[in-house]
Amino acid sequence: MGRLLGASPHGAARRLLLVAVASTAASSGCRIGFRSTGGDATLPSQASVGRTNMIRMWDEGGLLTRIGLGLAGGAVALGSISNVNTTQDTNRVGDTVVTTTTTTGTLDTAGAQAGADIANSDGKIAESYGRGRSFGASFAGGLDIASESLGGDTSGWQGEFGFAARSARFGRAFGWGWRASLTYGYGKFTAHERLLERQDRGPPDIAEELEHKFSGVNARFGLFMFKPPRSLKGLLATETYGKAELNLSDGSVYRLGQRLQVGFFYVEAELVRGNSGASTSMEVGFGF
């Protein structure tokens, strides 16, 4: 390992840390970016072509993940309350009637502690480095926010929360590996001023608001390669991936994409297949 990573123990440790962090960045562990999608693969097939611009955030064990864990921990703690009893007491003070409602319950200590443990978790499930390879698994979360103020004609949001895992091997010249995530997503987007085709082939109608709801499972798998850097500024990585957005509310969407990352900057291009046929998507941002 000394010959592979460096001449001194200190250099070897630093090199191993750089490559481990680089493999995380190469697999798009955390990012914030701007996405622009032309076409309407996510909208009903009769809708006209438009543009959706959004800010996208994704992290594994970061702020969004911890917010999701906090909400999950609170839900577990609330679920541990039993024997709930509600009473009301009404009193007259002058011409005013005051009603006081009191709710009491029994809190299960074990359930409350489990909720606190979830809420205080750092999001990491497993992590290991060494012998030319790395592996990591964690909770993961994402948030997409679309707005007409970003230049498109769609507004709305979608959040997702679940699990992500990645594995990488690395040598002197380059490294390679895989990344996968499985999340539950929920959200709603509204397209404004879209034309709708008519079945009688007459003049199209105008839909002031056309909604698309998402409630379902997102599954993503990617293969990536990267050049082990001397510093993170020198990171060079590429990833080919596929993603299925299995929607239980409306039609599902399937994506095939390619991502190139140089240092902290990345650019991503996608082909999207959905309700109305094919769309294209471009995203730029920062990944680390």
C-alpha contacts under 8 A as a table, 3 or more apart, distances in Angstrom:
res1	aa1	res2	aa2	distance
1	M	4	L	5.01
1	M	5	L	6.04
1	M	12	A	7.89
1	M	131	R	6.89
1	M	132	G	7.90
2	G	5	L	5.40
2	G	6	G	5.42
2	G	7	A	6.04
2	G	8	S	7.05
2	G	9	P	7.17
2	G	12	A	6.21
3	R	6	G	5.83
3	R	7	A	6.41
4	L	171	G	7.14
4	L	172	R	6.58
5	L	11	G	7.33
5	L	12	A	4.83
5	L	13	A	7.92
5	L	15	R	5.84
5	L	16	L	6.76
5	L	172	R	7.74
6	G	9	P	7.39
6	G	11	G	5.27
6	G	12	A	4.59
6	G	15	R	6.99
7	A	11	G	6.50
7	A	12	A	6.89
8	S	11	G	5.04
8	S	12	A	5.99
9	P	12	A	4.97
9	P	13	A	6.12
10	H	13	A	5.22
10	H	14	R	6.23
11	G	14	R	5.12
11	G	15	R	5.97
12	A	15	R	5.05
12	A	16	L	6.04
13	A	16	L	5.10
13	A	17	L	6.18
14	R	17	L	5.11
14	R	18	L	6.19
15	R	18	L	5.13
15	R	19	V	6.17
15	R	230	R	7.60
16	L	19	V	5.21
16	L	20	A	6.02
16	L	129	Y	7.96
16	L	130	G	7.56
17	L	20	A	5.08
17	L	21	V	6.12
18	L	21	V	5.25
18	L	22	A	5.87
18	L	228	P	7.76
18	L	229	P	7.12
18	L	230	R	7.44
18	L	231	S	6.76
18	L	232	L	7.09
19	V	22	A	4.83
19	V	23	S	5.98
19	V	170	F	7.65
19	V	228	P	5.61
19	V	229	P	6.96
20	A	23	S	5.20
20	A	24	T	6.52
20	A	129	Y	6.84
20	A	134	S	6.37
21	V	24	T	5.11
21	V	25	A	6.33
22	A	25	A	5.01
22	A	26	A	5.88
22	A	226	F	7.96
22	A	228	P	7.04
22	A	229	P	7.49
22	A	232	L	6.63
22	A	235	L	6.75
23	S	26	A	4.94
23	S	27	S	6.26
23	S	134	S	7.83
23	S	168	A	6.34
23	S	175	G	7.73
23	S	226	F	7.30
24	T	27	S	5.32
24	T	28	S	6.63
24	T	29	G	5.50
24	T	166	R	7.68
24	T	288	F	7.51
25	A	28	S	5.06
25	A	29	G	5.47
25	A	30	C	7.15
25	A	287	G	6.34
25	A	288	F	4.68
26	A	29	G	7.52
26	A	224	F	6.89
26	A	225	M	7.36
26	A	226	F	6.36
26	A	235	L	7.97
26	A	236	L	7.86
26	A	237	A	5.43
26	A	238	T	7.10
26	A	239	E	7.62
26	A	261	Q	7.18
27	S	166	R	7.16
27	S	178	W	7.33
27	S	179	R	6.04
27	S	222	G	7.92
27	S	224	F	6.45
27	S	239	E	7.23
28	S	31	R	6.70
28	S	287	G	6.17
28	S	288	F	7.01
29	G	58	W	7.71
29	G	59	D	6.02
29	G	60	E	5.87
29	G	287	G	7.34
29	G	288	F	6.61
30	C	57	M	7.83
30	C	58	W	5.47
30	C	59	D	4.11
30	C	60	E	6.16
30	C	62	G	7.79
30	C	287	G	5.60
30	C	288	F	5.44
31	R	56	R	8.00
31	R	57	M	5.85
31	R	58	W	5.37
31	R	59	D	6.39
31	R	285	G	7.09
31	R	286	F	5.54
31	R	287	G	4.13
31	R	288	F	6.29
32	I	55	I	7.37
32	I	56	R	5.63
32	I	57	M	4.47
32	I	58	W	6.52
32	I	285	G	5.68
32	I	286	F	5.62
32	I	287	G	6.67
33	G	55	I	5.85
33	G	56	R	5.26
33	G	57	M	6.61
33	G	283	E	6.50
33	G	284	V	5.38
33	G	285	G	3.79
33	G	286	F	6.23
34	F	53	N	7.33
34	F	54	M	5.84
34	F	55	I	4.74
34	F	56	R	6.10
34	F	283	E	5.46
34	F	284	V	5.53
34	F	285	G	6.14
35	R	53	N	5.69
35	R	54	M	5.37
35	R	55	I	6.38
35	R	56	R	6.99
35	R	281	S	6.94
35	R	282	M	5.66
35	R	283	E	4.13
35	R	284	V	6.67
36	S	51	R	7.02
36	S	52	T	5.79
36	S	53	N	4.45
36	S	54	M	6.61
36	S	281	S	5.73
36	S	282	M	5.46
36	S	283	E	6.36
37	T	40	D	7.98
37	T	51	R	5.64
37	T	52	T	5.16
37	T	53	N	6.40
37	T	279	S	7.08
37	T	280	T	5.87
37	T	281	S	4.24
37	T	282	M	6.49
38	G	49	V	7.26
38	G	50	G	6.13
38	G	51	R	4.69
38	G	52	T	6.67
38	G	279	S	5.96
38	G	280	T	5.70
38	G	281	S	6.39
39	G	48	S	7.94
39	G	49	V	4.67
39	G	50	G	5.33
39	G	51	R	6.13
39	G	278	A	7.34
39	G	279	S	4.91
39	G	280	T	6.99
40	D	43	L	5.30
40	D	44	P	7.91
40	D	47	A	7.41
40	D	48	S	7.50
40	D	49	V	5.79
40	D	50	G	6.41
40	D	51	R	7.51
40	D	274	G	7.96
40	D	275	N	7.85
40	D	276	S	6.14
40	D	277	G	7.79
40	D	278	A	7.79
40	D	279	S	6.40
41	A	44	P	7.96
41	A	45	S	7.95
41	A	253	V	7.15
41	A	272	V	6.49
41	A	273	R	5.75
41	A	274	G	4.27
41	A	275	N	5.32
41	A	276	S	4.92
41	A	277	G	5.68
41	A	278	A	5.80
41	A	279	S	5.66
42	T	212	H	7.15
42	T	251	G	7.32
42	T	252	S	7.70
42	T	253	V	6.51
42	T	274	G	5.60
42	T	275	N	5.90
42	T	276	S	7.15
43	L	47	A	6.75
43	L	210	L	7.93
43	L	211	E	7.72
43	L	212	H	6.09
43	L	274	G	7.87
43	L	275	N	6.10
43	L	276	S	6.52
44	P	47	A	5.77
44	P	275	N	5.67
44	P	276	S	6.08
45	S	275	N	5.28
45	S	276	S	3.89
45	S	277	G	7.44
46	Q	196	L	5.43
46	Q	197	E	5.30
46	Q	198	R	7.92
46	Q	276	S	7.12
47	A	194	R	6.39
47	A	195	L	5.91
47	A	196	L	4.85
47	A	197	E	6.75
47	A	276	S	7.50
48	S	194	R	5.81
48	S	195	L	5.08
48	S	196	L	6.14
48	S	197	E	7.62
49	V	194	R	7.75
50	G	152	G	7.68
50	G	153	D	6.79
50	G	194	R	7.37
51	R	152	G	5.05
51	R	153	D	5.96
51	R	154	T	7.07
52	T	146	A	6.96
52	T	152	G	4.94
52	T	153	D	6.13
52	T	154	T	5.24
52	T	155	S	7.83
53	N	146	A	5.75
53	N	147	S	6.74
53	N	148	E	7.58
53	N	150	L	5.93
53	N	151	G	6.50
53	N	152	G	5.12
53	N	153	D	7.88
53	N	154	T	7.19
54	M	144	D	6.53
54	M	145	I	5.32
54	M	146	A	3.99
54	M	147	S	6.41
54	M	150	L	6.90
55	I	144	D	5.81
55	I	145	I	5.28
55	I	146	A	6.41
56	R	142	G	7.55
56	R	143	L	6.01
56	R	144	D	4.52
56	R	145	I	6.53
57	M	142	G	5.45
57	M	143	L	5.24
57	M	144	D	6.35
58	W	64	L	7.46
58	W	140	A	7.59
58	W	141	G	5.89
58	W	142	G	4.20
58	W	143	L	6.56
59	D	62	G	5.40
59	D	63	L	7.37
59	D	64	L	6.54
59	D	65	T	6.67
59	D	140	A	5.82
59	D	141	G	5.70
59	D	142	G	6.43
60	E	65	T	6.38
60	E	123	G	7.28
60	E	138	S	6.07
60	E	139	F	5.94
60	E	140	A	4.28
60	E	141	G	6.53
60	E	164	A	7.06
61	G	64	L	7.86
61	G	65	T	5.38
61	G	66	R	6.74
61	G	122	D	6.07
61	G	123	G	4.31
61	G	124	K	5.89
61	G	138	S	6.10
61	G	139	F	5.90
61	G	140	A	6.09
62	G	65	T	5.31
62	G	66	R	6.19
62	G	122	D	7.82
62	G	123	G	7.40
62	G	140	A	7.88
63	L	66	R	5.15
63	L	67	I	6.23
64	L	67	I	5.11
64	L	68	G	6.31
64	L	140	A	7.69
64	L	141	G	5.39
64	L	142	G	6.53
64	L	143	L	7.85
65	T	68	G	5.14
65	T	69	L	6.21
65	T	123	G	6.57
65	T	139	F	6.32
65	T	140	A	5.23
65	T	141	G	4.74
65	T	142	G	7.80
65	T	161	F	7.24
66	R	69	L	4.88
66	R	70	G	6.00
66	R	119	A	7.28
66	R	120	N	7.96
66	R	121	S	7.44
66	R	122	D	6.81
66	R	123	G	6.60
67	I	70	G	5.03
67	I	71	L	6.35
68	G	71	L	5.20
68	G	72	A	6.17
68	G	141	G	7.11
68	G	161	F	6.81
69	L	72	A	4.96
69	L	73	G	5.93
69	L	118	I	6.01
69	L	119	A	5.05
69	L	120	N	7.73
69	L	121	S	7.29
69	L	123	G	7.63
70	G	73	G	5.09
70	G	74	G	6.16
70	G	118	I	6.99
70	G	119	A	4.08
70	G	120	N	7.21
71	L	74	G	5.12
71	L	75	A	6.23
71	L	119	A	7.24
72	A	75	A	5.09
72	A	76	V	6.29
72	A	115	G	7.46
72	A	118	I	7.14
72	A	119	A	6.98
73	G	76	V	5.11
73	G	77	A	6.22
73	G	114	A	7.40
73	G	115	G	3.98
73	G	116	A	5.92
73	G	117	D	7.33
73	G	118	I	4.97
73	G	119	A	4.62
74	G	77	A	5.09
74	G	78	L	6.14
74	G	115	G	5.96
74	G	116	A	7.58
74	G	119	A	7.16
75	A	78	L	5.14
75	A	79	G	6.05
75	A	115	G	7.37
76	V	79	G	5.03
76	V	80	S	6.48
76	V	111	G	6.75
76	V	112	A	7.25
76	V	114	A	7.25
76	V	115	G	5.00
77	A	80	S	5.27
77	A	81	I	7.24
77	A	111	G	5.75
77	A	112	A	4.54
77	A	113	Q	7.61
77	A	114	A	7.28
77	A	115	G	4.80
77	A	116	A	7.42
78	L	81	I	5.63
78	L	112	A	7.78
79	G	82	S	7.92
79	G	111	G	7.74
80	S	107	L	6.00
80	S	108	D	5.36
80	S	111	G	5.10
80	S	112	A	6.48
81	I	84	V	7.25
81	I	105	G	6.08
81	I	106	T	5.41
81	I	107	L	4.49
81	I	108	D	6.16
82	S	105	G	5.72
82	S	106	T	5.13
82	S	107	L	6.50
82	S	108	D	7.63
83	N	104	T	7.94
83	N	105	G	5.21
83	N	106	T	5.82
84	V	103	T	6.92
84	V	104	T	5.63
84	V	105	G	4.23
84	V	106	T	7.02
85	N	103	T	5.62
85	N	104	T	5.30
85	N	105	G	6.23
86	T	101	T	6.98
86	T	102	T	5.60
86	T	103	T	4.31
86	T	104	T	6.46
87	T	101	T	5.76
87	T	102	T	5.28
87	T	103	T	6.48
88	Q	99	T	6.68
88	Q	100	T	5.57
88	Q	101	T	4.45
88	Q	102	T	6.29
89	D	99	T	5.62
89	D	100	T	5.15
89	D	101	T	6.53
90	T	97	V	6.90
90	T	98	V	5.65
90	T	99	T	4.29
90	T	100	T	6.33
91	N	97	V	5.82
91	N	98	V	5.27
91	N	99	T	6.43
92	R	95	D	6.94
92	R	96	T	5.72
92	R	97	V	4.43
92	R	98	V	6.07
93	V	96	T	5.17
93	V	97	V	6.18
93	V	98	V	7.15
94	G	97	V	7.96
107	L	111	G	7.84
107	L	112	A	7.11
108	D	111	G	5.35
108	D	112	A	6.18
109	T	112	A	5.10
109	T	113	Q	6.14
110	A	113	Q	5.14
110	A	114	A	6.16
111	G	114	A	5.04
111	G	115	G	6.22
112	A	115	G	5.13
112	A	116	A	6.25
113	Q	116	A	4.97
113	Q	117	D	6.10
114	A	117	D	5.08
114	A	118	I	6.29
115	G	118	I	5.21
115	G	119	A	6.18
116	A	119	A	5.06
116	A	120	N	6.04
117	D	120	N	5.22
117	D	121	S	6.08
118	I	121	S	5.27
121	S	124	K	7.61
123	G	138	S	5.54
123	G	139	F	5.09
123	G	140	A	7.57
124	K	127	E	7.40
124	K	137	A	6.38
124	K	138	S	4.26
124	K	139	F	6.37
125	I	136	G	7.66
125	I	137	A	5.30
125	I	138	S	4.72
125	I	139	F	7.13
126	A	135	F	7.67
126	A	136	G	5.47
126	A	137	A	5.02
126	A	138	S	6.72
127	E	134	S	7.73
127	E	135	F	5.71
127	E	136	G	4.34
127	E	137	A	6.42
128	S	134	S	5.70
128	S	135	F	5.37
128	S	136	G	6.49
129	Y	132	G	7.83
129	Y	133	R	6.07
129	Y	134	S	4.39
129	Y	135	F	6.59
130	G	133	R	5.62
130	G	134	S	6.41
132	G	169	R	5.66
132	G	170	F	5.33
132	G	171	G	6.53
133	R	167	S	7.44
133	R	168	A	5.45
133	R	169	R	4.16
133	R	170	F	6.04
134	S	167	S	5.67
134	S	168	A	5.24
134	S	169	R	6.50
135	F	165	A	7.60
135	F	166	R	5.80
135	F	167	S	4.38
135	F	168	A	6.51
136	G	165	A	5.63
136	G	166	R	5.45
136	G	167	S	6.52
137	A	163	F	7.41
137	A	164	A	5.71
137	A	165	A	4.15
137	A	166	R	6.50
138	S	163	F	5.89
138	S	164	A	5.58
138	S	165	A	6.49
139	F	161	F	7.54
139	F	162	G	5.69
139	F	163	F	4.47
139	F	164	A	6.16
140	A	161	F	5.72
140	A	162	G	5.30
140	A	163	F	5.19
140	A	164	A	5.92
140	A	181	S	8.00
140	A	183	T	7.76
141	G	159	G	7.53
141	G	160	E	5.53
141	G	161	F	4.33
141	G	162	G	6.43
141	G	183	T	7.89
142	G	159	G	5.63
142	G	160	E	5.14
142	G	161	F	6.52
143	L	157	W	7.29
143	L	158	Q	5.82
143	L	159	G	4.44
143	L	160	E	6.52
144	D	157	W	5.38
144	D	158	Q	5.16
144	D	159	G	6.40
145	I	155	S	7.51
145	I	156	G	6.02
145	I	157	W	4.51
145	I	158	Q	6.80
146	A	150	L	7.52
146	A	154	T	6.34
146	A	155	S	4.63
146	A	156	G	5.14
146	A	157	W	6.01
146	A	189	F	7.65
147	S	150	L	5.53
147	S	151	G	7.64
147	S	152	G	6.92
147	S	153	D	7.47
147	S	154	T	5.93
147	S	155	S	4.19
147	S	156	G	6.61
148	E	151	G	5.50
148	E	152	G	4.97
148	E	153	D	5.10
148	E	154	T	5.71
148	E	155	S	5.89
149	S	152	G	7.22
153	D	191	A	5.95
153	D	192	H	5.62
153	D	193	E	7.67
154	T	189	F	6.75
154	T	190	T	5.53
154	T	191	A	4.30
154	T	192	H	6.05
155	S	189	F	5.63
155	S	190	T	5.32
155	S	191	A	6.57
156	G	187	G	7.56
156	G	188	K	5.61
156	G	189	F	4.13
156	G	190	T	6.00
157	W	187	G	5.50
157	W	188	K	5.73
157	W	189	F	6.11
158	Q	185	G	6.84
158	Q	186	Y	5.58
158	Q	187	G	3.90
158	Q	188	K	6.29
158	Q	189	F	7.86
158	Q	214	F	7.60
159	G	185	G	5.57
159	G	186	Y	5.60
159	G	187	G	6.19
160	E	183	T	5.97
160	E	184	Y	5.36
160	E	185	G	4.00
160	E	186	Y	6.38
161	F	183	T	5.07
161	F	184	Y	5.55
161	F	185	G	6.60
162	G	181	S	7.51
162	G	182	L	5.81
162	G	183	T	3.96
162	G	184	Y	6.13
163	F	181	S	5.62
163	F	182	L	5.43
163	F	183	T	6.13
164	A	179	R	7.50
164	A	180	A	5.70
164	A	181	S	4.05
164	A	182	L	6.41
165	A	179	R	5.84
165	A	180	A	5.43
165	A	181	S	6.31
166	R	177	G	7.39
166	R	178	W	5.67
166	R	179	R	4.19
166	R	180	A	6.31
167	S	177	G	5.44
167	S	178	W	5.57
167	S	179	R	6.55
168	A	175	G	6.86
168	A	176	W	5.55
168	A	177	G	4.05
168	A	178	W	6.60
169	R	175	G	5.50
169	R	176	W	5.57
169	R	177	G	6.10
170	F	174	F	6.01
170	F	175	G	3.85
170	F	176	W	6.40
170	F	228	P	7.39
171	G	174	F	5.71
171	G	175	G	6.00
171	G	228	P	7.71
172	R	228	P	7.14
173	A	227	K	6.48
173	A	228	P	7.04
174	F	225	M	7.05
174	F	226	F	5.64
174	F	227	K	4.39
174	F	228	P	5.80
175	G	225	M	5.55
175	G	226	F	5.12
175	G	227	K	6.05
175	G	228	P	6.62
176	W	223	L	7.56
176	W	224	F	5.59
176	W	225	M	4.18
176	W	226	F	6.20
177	G	223	L	5.92
177	G	224	F	5.51
177	G	225	M	6.57
178	W	221	F	7.38
178	W	222	G	5.63
178	W	223	L	4.51
178	W	224	F	6.04
179	R	221	F	5.80
179	R	222	G	5.23
179	R	223	L	6.50
179	R	224	F	7.82
180	A	219	A	7.63
180	A	220	R	5.50
180	A	221	F	4.41
180	A	222	G	6.40
181	S	218	N	7.86
181	S	219	A	5.92
181	S	220	R	5.27
181	S	221	F	6.72
182	L	217	V	7.19
182	L	218	N	5.78
182	L	219	A	4.73
182	L	220	R	6.62
183	T	217	V	5.80
183	T	218	N	5.21
183	T	219	A	6.70
184	Y	215	S	7.59
184	Y	216	G	5.76
184	Y	217	V	4.64
184	Y	218	N	6.13
185	G	214	F	6.96
185	G	215	S	5.70
185	G	216	G	5.54
185	G	217	V	6.02
185	G	218	N	6.69
186	Y	213	K	7.78
186	Y	214	F	5.25
186	Y	215	S	4.48
186	Y	216	G	6.74
187	G	213	K	5.96
187	G	214	F	5.17
187	G	215	S	6.71
188	K	211	E	7.04
188	K	212	H	5.74
188	K	213	K	4.34
188	K	214	F	6.02
189	F	211	E	5.78
189	F	212	H	5.22
189	F	213	K	6.39
190	T	209	E	6.10
190	T	210	L	5.44
190	T	211	E	4.42
190	T	212	H	6.28
191	A	194	R	6.80
191	A	208	E	7.94
191	A	209	E	5.65
191	A	210	L	5.02
191	A	211	E	6.34
192	H	207	A	7.17
192	H	208	E	5.28
192	H	209	E	4.75
192	H	210	L	6.45
193	E	206	I	6.24
193	E	207	A	5.52
193	E	208	E	4.44
193	E	209	E	6.37
194	R	206	I	5.77
194	R	207	A	5.27
194	R	208	E	6.61
194	R	209	E	7.50
194	R	210	L	7.40
195	L	204	P	5.99
195	L	205	D	5.67
195	L	206	I	4.60
195	L	207	A	6.07
196	L	204	P	5.38
196	L	205	D	5.10
196	L	206	I	6.00
196	L	207	A	6.64
197	E	201	R	7.16
197	E	203	P	7.72
197	E	204	P	4.93
197	E	205	D	6.70
198	R	201	R	5.25
198	R	202	G	6.03
198	R	203	P	7.17
198	R	204	P	5.76
198	R	205	D	7.10
199	Q	202	G	7.64
201	R	204	P	7.80
207	A	210	L	6.26
212	H	250	D	6.99
213	K	249	S	6.22
213	K	250	D	6.40
214	F	247	N	5.72
214	F	248	L	7.14
214	F	249	S	5.85
214	F	250	D	6.70
215	S	247	N	5.59
215	S	248	L	5.58
215	S	249	S	5.80
216	G	245	E	7.19
216	G	246	L	5.56
216	G	247	N	4.56
216	G	248	L	5.23
216	G	249	S	7.57
217	V	245	E	6.01
217	V	246	L	5.21
217	V	247	N	6.69
218	N	243	K	7.10
218	N	244	A	5.79
218	N	245	E	4.54
218	N	246	L	6.18
219	A	243	K	5.65
219	A	244	A	5.30
219	A	245	E	6.61
220	R	241	Y	7.17
220	R	242	G	5.83
220	R	243	K	4.24
220	R	244	A	6.47
221	F	241	Y	5.61
221	F	242	G	5.66
221	F	243	K	6.54
222	G	239	E	6.42
222	G	240	T	5.53
222	G	241	Y	3.87
222	G	242	G	6.37
223	L	239	E	5.57
223	L	240	T	5.50
223	L	241	Y	6.30
224	F	237	A	7.09
224	F	238	T	5.57
224	F	239	E	4.05
224	F	240	T	6.38
225	M	237	A	5.64
225	M	238	T	5.54
225	M	239	E	6.51
226	F	235	L	7.31
226	F	236	L	5.60
226	F	237	A	4.04
226	F	238	T	6.43
227	K	235	L	6.48
227	K	236	L	5.51
227	K	237	A	6.46
228	P	235	L	6.94
228	P	236	L	7.97
229	P	232	L	6.29
229	P	233	K	7.88
229	P	234	G	5.35
229	P	235	L	5.34
229	P	236	L	7.71
230	R	234	G	6.56
231	S	234	G	5.48
231	S	235	L	7.12
232	L	235	L	5.22
232	L	263	G	5.92
232	L	264	F	7.46
233	K	262	V	7.64
233	K	263	G	4.31
233	K	264	F	6.64
234	G	262	V	7.00
234	G	263	G	5.29
235	L	261	Q	7.35
235	L	262	V	5.57
235	L	263	G	4.55
235	L	264	F	7.59
236	L	260	L	7.71
236	L	261	Q	5.76
236	L	262	V	4.75
236	L	263	G	6.40
237	A	260	L	5.90
237	A	261	Q	5.10
237	A	262	V	6.66
238	T	258	Q	7.36
238	T	259	R	5.53
238	T	260	L	4.51
238	T	261	Q	6.19
239	E	258	Q	5.74
239	E	259	R	5.10
239	E	260	L	6.66
240	T	256	L	7.79
240	T	257	G	5.92
240	T	258	Q	4.67
240	T	259	R	6.54
241	Y	256	L	5.98
241	Y	257	G	5.39
241	Y	258	Q	6.46
242	G	254	Y	7.59
242	G	255	R	5.61
242	G	256	L	4.55
242	G	257	G	6.28
243	K	254	Y	5.83
243	K	255	R	5.01
243	K	256	L	6.53
244	A	252	S	7.58
244	A	253	V	6.14
244	A	254	Y	4.61
244	A	255	R	6.40
245	E	252	S	5.63
245	E	253	V	5.08
245	E	254	Y	6.11
246	L	251	G	7.80
246	L	252	S	4.82
246	L	253	V	6.70
247	N	250	D	5.79
247	N	251	G	5.89
247	N	252	S	4.76
247	N	253	V	7.58
248	L	251	G	7.54
248	L	252	S	7.79
251	G	274	G	6.95
251	G	275	N	5.97
252	S	274	G	6.23
252	S	275	N	7.41
253	V	272	V	7.02
253	V	273	R	5.80
253	V	274	G	4.58
253	V	275	N	7.48
254	Y	272	V	5.80
254	Y	273	R	5.21
254	Y	274	G	6.48
255	R	270	E	6.38
255	R	271	L	5.75
255	R	272	V	4.61
255	R	273	R	6.43
256	L	270	E	5.51
256	L	271	L	5.34
256	L	272	V	6.67
257	G	268	E	6.95
257	G	269	A	5.54
257	G	270	E	4.12
257	G	271	L	6.35
258	Q	268	E	5.71
258	Q	269	A	5.51
258	Q	270	E	6.55
259	R	266	Y	6.94
259	R	267	V	5.79
259	R	268	E	4.26
259	R	269	A	6.54
260	L	266	Y	5.56
260	L	267	V	5.50
260	L	268	E	6.43
261	Q	264	F	6.93
261	Q	265	F	5.69
261	Q	266	Y	4.08
261	Q	267	V	6.51
261	Q	287	G	7.78
262	V	265	F	5.42
262	V	266	Y	6.19
263	G	266	Y	7.92
264	F	286	F	5.32
264	F	287	G	5.29
264	F	288	F	5.95
265	F	284	V	7.61
265	F	285	G	5.89
265	F	286	F	4.62
265	F	287	G	6.20
266	Y	284	V	5.77
266	Y	285	G	5.56
266	Y	286	F	5.88
266	Y	287	G	6.49
267	V	282	M	7.47
267	V	283	E	5.70
267	V	284	V	4.46
267	V	285	G	6.70
268	E	282	M	5.73
268	E	283	E	4.96
268	E	284	V	6.31
269	A	280	T	7.54
269	A	281	S	5.71
269	A	282	M	4.62
269	A	283	E	6.42
270	E	280	T	5.75
270	E	281	S	4.98
270	E	282	M	6.46
271	L	278	A	6.98
271	L	279	S	6.02
271	L	280	T	4.88
271	L	281	S	6.52
272	V	278	A	5.47
272	V	279	S	4.93
272	V	280	T	5.89
272	V	281	S	7.29
273	R	276	S	7.86
273	R	277	G	5.64
273	R	278	A	4.55
273	R	279	S	6.42
274	G	277	G	5.48
274	G	278	A	6.50
